[in-house]
Amino acid sequence: MTQPEALQDLLNAVALGELSPESALNKLKHFDFEPVAEFAKVDHHRSLRTGFPEAILGLGKTPEQIIQIILTMRQRHPVVMATRIEPAVYAQLQAEIPDLRYYKMARICAIHPPELEPQHLGTITLLSAGTADLPVAEEAAVTAELAGFQVRRLWDVGVAGIHRLLNNRQVIYDADVMIVVAGMEGALPSVVAGLADCPIIAVPTSIGYGASFNGLAPLLTMLNSCAAGVGVVNIDNGFGAAILAGQILRSAQKIRKA
């Protein structure tokens, strides 16, 4: 049940006399955010404000903390996701939450309906420069799918073998918004932006060595792109790129309805 639906059910219950105003008030106290023990406050209203529910960043949290947050969130949200979850941590989570699914490459675990159907118009197209960039690219892809978007993947089409990209030009031409993930020198987003007529979200990865400086070199390359229409997110931030792409498509949908 989504937050708007939960609120509507609560108001209907009061109107029908099934719930007292005092009980409804007590429920509303935690409708915007809800404390979890003394270490977290779940933002239940984020989906109402931004269109996307809060996600759990697993990095730096104990398995016990993640479990408690997931159990709190699943009472209000049909999709609950946690990012940056390593396999050993997932094993501990799954022991307590049997229906928790794991996307190993993306390092995402989630609770969601059996079938994930796209809820929004448009397609988010994802490109990765190399196979080593796939964990970040898959984080973006899985996040977008869990957020209700249709996703198209095209992996390992970096500039070291530019013909691999050029042989898939139709994928670029068909895209509504693109997320381009690259490490090393990070040139791929500039090349793609010179061919595409849609927004490009560039994601630098920490993949590389020497003067790549753990992703700083591709970050600077993307920021200095000579091709127009390229926006850049932080190093390894596949999650943030997916949310930005989703906001672009949702904004376009609102404009169409206006």
SULUR-V544029 format. One line per field, one symbol per residue. ss: DSSP state (H for helix, E for strand, L for the rest). phi: phi as a letter, one per 40 degrees, with the letter a starting at -180 (. if undefined). Layout:
ss: ???
phi: ???
This chain:
ss: LLHHHHHHHHHHHHHLLLLLHHHHHHHHLLLLEEEELLLEEEELLHHHHHLLLLLEELLLLLHHHHHHHHHHHLLLLLLEEEELLLHHHHHHHHHHLLLLEEELLLLEEEELLLLLLLLLLLEEEEEELLHHHHHHHHHHHHHHHHLLLEEEEELLLLHHHHHHHHLLHHHHHHLLEEEEEELLLLLHHHHHHLLLLLEEEEEELLLLLHHHHHHHHHHHHHHLLLLLLEEEELLLLHHHHHHHHHHHHHHHHHHHHL
phi: .ccdccccccccccccgcacdcccccccdbccabcbfbbabccccccccbgbccbcccdgbcdcccdccccccccbbcbbbbbfbcdccddcccccbdcccbbcccfbbabaddbccdbbcgbccbbbcbccccdcccdcccdccccgbcbbbabgbcccbccccccbccccccccabbbbabfcgcddcccccbbbbcbbcbcbcciagccffhcccdcccccdcccgbbbbcdgccdccccccccccccccccccc
